[in-house]
Amino acid sequence: MALIKTVILPHSPLLIPEIGKINYNFLDKTNAAYEQIGHDLKNLGLETLIIISPHCPAQDNAFTINIAPEMEMNFKDFGFIPAKTSLAGDSLLADQIKNILPDELPLQLISEEALDYGSAIPAYLFHKINPDFKIIVIGPANELSLEKHYELGKYLKEVIEASEKKIAVLASSDLSHRLKKSSPGGYSPKGAKFDNKLIEHLSDKETAAENILKMDEKTIQDAGECGLKPIMVLLGILEGMPAQPHVLAYQTDFGVGYLSLEFKLLN
């Protein structure tokens, strides 16, 4: 099987030392999770990383896939411009994804030379450990349902299973942005409720998708999350695959739920 690792990781800019500065060490558990996954990917011989990013330029009624031949990791919006750091896009795999999707799962091709921060942050952190992999970035659709995102994942699985490449999939996902009064989205009691319930559902991979689809829509909206659709795509990829969820870290220091979770693939 081409799939070597599946993970959920947050995309806080504070995870980059030059941006986080004195706040960087507060996310020590999340940093450790990134280090662990990064070294695992290097040791497993990662060839292509598929990132499902909620901040990829989005369409209302279509998924997006970035087909730029080279994508740059640039953090000027956060006051940090590293030496030119880029990754090659995997145009062949992207084309295979485009060709397999049915009309009811529309896909919009985009070509963006600069990675959005939801993909640039994990890509940059992995690149520091292992610079030799290609990247594909897929963006959720604003108006399409969670069920449609789950269906997308099932088609992605077909492409991945047919590939001879060593592929990893990352759901770039921050959970509630409303956990504290100091949170970016303000405080809502639904924030912690959402995070706790989502982590509970993810702890049972076989029922996770079904239970997430039953979650209260008002709770989801009030939580101010940006990770549920990428997570549903990942769960679609994992449908029918034996995998054991393992929480690596969950931190709320800055009023946002930062979950690091690996679905360990069982051979």
C-alpha positions in Angstrom: 0.0 0.0 0.0 1.2 3.5 -0.9 -0.2 5.1 2.2 2.5 5.4 4.9 1.0 7.8 7.5 -2.2 9.7 8.3 -2.2 12.5 10.8 -4.2 15.5 12.1 -2.0 18.4 13.0 -2.6 22.1 13.9 -1.2 25.0 11.9 -0.4 27.7 14.5 2.2 30.2 13.2 3.6 30.1 16.8 5.0 26.6 16.0 7.7 28.3 13.9 10.4 29.6 16.4 11.1 32.8 14.5 7.4 33.7 14.7 6.5 32.2 18.1 9.6 33.6 19.9 8.9 33.6 23.6 5.6 31.8 23.0 7.2 29.0 21.1 8.0 26.9 24.1 4.4 26.9 25.4 3.6 24.6 22.5 6.2 22.1 23.5 4.0 19.0 23.3 2.7 20.0 19.8 6.3 20.7 18.7 7.3 17.3 19.9 4.5 15.7 17.9 5.7 17.5 14.8 9.2 16.3 15.4 8.1 12.7 15.9 5.9 12.7 12.8 8.6 14.5 10.7 11.3 12.0 11.6 8.8 9.1 11.0 8.1 10.4 7.5 11.8 10.8 6.7 12.5 7.2 7.9 9.6 5.8 6.0 10.9 7.4 2.8 8.0 9.9 2.2 7.7 10.9 -1.5 4.5 12.9 -1.6 2.6 14.7 1.2 -1.0 15.5 0.6 -2.2 18.3 2.9 -5.9 19.1 3.3 -5.8 22.7 4.2 -8.8 24.8 5.3 -7.0 28.0 4.2 -6.3 27.0 0.6 -8.0 29.4 -1.7 -11.6 28.2 -1.6 -14.6 27.9 -3.9 -18.2 27.7 -2.6 -19.3 24.6 -4.5 -16.0 23.0 -5.6 -12.9 21.5 -4.0 -9.6 23.0 -5.0 -6.3 21.5 -5.7 -3.1 23.5 -6.2 -1.2 22.3 -9.3 1.6 24.8 -9.2 4.9 23.1 -10.3 6.7 24.7 -7.3 5.2 26.1 -4.1 7.0 28.5 -1.8 6.7 28.6 2.0 6.6 32.3 2.9 5.5 33.8 6.2 5.7 37.5 5.5 2.2 38.0 6.8 3.6 36.9 10.2 6.8 39.0 10.0 9.1 36.1 9.0 10.7 35.7 5.6 12.9 32.6 5.5 15.5 32.0 2.8 13.7 30.9 -0.3 12.2 27.6 0.6 10.0 25.7 -1.8 8.6 22.3 -2.6 7.8 20.7 -5.9 4.2 19.9 -6.7 3.2 16.4 -7.6 1.5 17.2 -10.9 1.0 13.5 -11.9 -0.8 12.5 -8.7 -2.9 15.7 -8.9 -3.9 14.9 -12.4 -4.9 11.4 -11.3 -7.1 12.9 -8.5 -8.8 15.2 -11.0 -9.5 12.4 -13.4 -11.1 10.1 -10.9 -13.6 12.5 -9.3 -17.2 12.3 -10.5 -19.3 15.3 -11.4 -21.0 15.4 -8.0 -17.6 16.1 -6.5 -16.4 19.1 -8.6 -12.8 20.1 -8.4 -11.3 23.5 -9.3 -7.7 23.6 -10.4 -5.6 26.5 -9.1 -2.0 27.4 -9.5 -0.7 29.4 -6.5 3.1 29.7 -6.1 2.8 30.7 -2.4 1.4 28.1 -0.1 -1.4 29.2 2.2 -0.4 29.2 5.9 -2.5 26.1 6.7 -0.3 24.1 4.4 2.9 26.2 4.6 3.4 25.7 8.4 3.3 21.9 8.4 5.2 21.7 5.2 7.9 24.0 6.5 8.3 22.1 9.8 8.6 18.8 7.9 11.0 20.3 5.3 13.4 21.3 8.0 13.7 17.6 8.9 13.4 16.1 5.4 13.6 18.4 2.3 13.0 15.6 -0.2 9.3 15.2 -0.8 6.7 16.6 -3.2 3.4 18.2 -2.1 -0.3 18.4 -3.1 -2.6 20.8 -1.4 -6.4 20.2 -1.5 -8.8 22.8 -0.2 -12.3 22.1 1.2 -15.4 23.7 -0.4 -17.2 26.4 1.6 -20.8 25.2 0.9 -20.4 21.5 0.4 -21.4 19.2 3.2 -19.3 17.2 5.5 -20.7 14.1 3.7 -19.3 15.4 0.4 -15.8 15.8 2.0 -16.0 12.3 3.3 -16.8 11.1 -0.2 -13.9 13.0 -1.6 -11.6 11.1 0.9 -12.9 7.8 -0.5 -11.9 8.7 -4.0 -8.5 10.0 -2.8 -8.0 6.6 -1.2 -8.4 4.9 -4.6 -5.7 7.1 -6.2 -3.4 6.6 -3.2 -3.8 2.8 -3.2 -3.1 2.6 -7.0 0.1 4.6 -6.6 3.5 3.1 -6.2 4.7 6.2 -4.3 5.0 6.5 -0.6 2.3 9.0 0.4 1.3 10.6 3.7 -1.9 12.6 4.3 -2.2 15.4 6.7 -5.5 17.1 7.8 -4.3 20.6 8.7 -6.8 21.4 11.4 -7.3 23.8 14.3 -10.2 23.0 16.5 -12.2 25.6 18.4 -11.0 29.2 18.3 -13.3 30.2 21.2 -12.0 28.3 24.2 -11.1 31.4 26.4 -12.0 35.0 26.8 -8.6 35.8 25.1 -9.3 33.5 22.2 -9.2 34.9 18.6 -12.9 34.4 18.2 -13.9 35.4 21.7 -15.3 32.9 24.2 -18.1 30.4 23.8 -19.0 27.6 26.2 -19.6 25.5 23.0 -15.9 25.6 22.2 -14.7 23.2 24.8 -17.8 21.0 24.3 -17.0 20.8 20.6 -13.3 19.9 21.1 -14.0 17.3 23.8 -16.8 15.6 21.8 -14.7 15.6 18.6 -11.7 14.0 20.3 -14.0 11.5 21.8 -15.4 10.6 18.4 -12.0 10.3 16.8 -10.9 7.9 19.5 -13.0 5.2 17.8 -12.0 5.3 14.2 -14.7 2.9 13.1 -17.5 5.1 14.2 -15.8 8.5 14.0 -17.3 9.7 10.7 -20.8 8.5 11.6 -20.7 10.3 15.0 -19.2 13.5 13.7 -22.0 13.7 11.1 -24.5 13.6 14.0 -22.9 16.5 15.9 -25.1 19.5 16.6 -24.7 22.1 13.9 -25.1 25.0 16.3 -22.3 23.6 18.5 -20.1 23.3 15.4 -20.8 26.9 14.3 -20.4 28.4 17.8 -17.0 26.6 18.3 -15.4 28.6 15.5 -13.4 25.6 14.2 -11.5 25.3 10.9 -10.6 21.6 10.9 -13.7 19.5 10.6 -13.8 19.3 6.8 -10.1 18.3 6.5 -10.7 15.7 9.2 -13.7 14.3 7.3 -11.6 14.0 4.1 -9.0 12.1 6.1 -11.6 9.8 7.6 -12.9 9.1 4.1 -9.4 8.0 3.0 -9.2 5.7 6.0 -12.6 4.0 5.4 -12.1 0.3 5.5 -8.5 0.5 6.6 -7.3 -0.9 9.9 -5.9 2.0 11.9 -5.6 2.9 15.6 -6.0 6.5 16.7 -3.4 7.9 19.0 -3.5 11.4 20.5 0.0 12.9 20.5 -0.9 16.2 22.0 -3.8 18.6 22.7 -3.0 22.1 23.8 -5.2 25.1 24.5 -2.6 27.6 25.8 -3.6 30.3 23.3 -7.3 29.9 23.3 -7.4 27.6 20.3 -7.6 23.8 20.3 -4.4 22.4 18.9 -4.9 18.6 18.4 -2.1 16.3 17.2 -3.4 12.9 16.4 -2.1 10.0 14.4 -4.1 7.2 12.9 -1.5 4.4 13.1 -1.9 2.2 10.1 -2.1 -1.5 11.0 -0.6 -4.0 8.5 
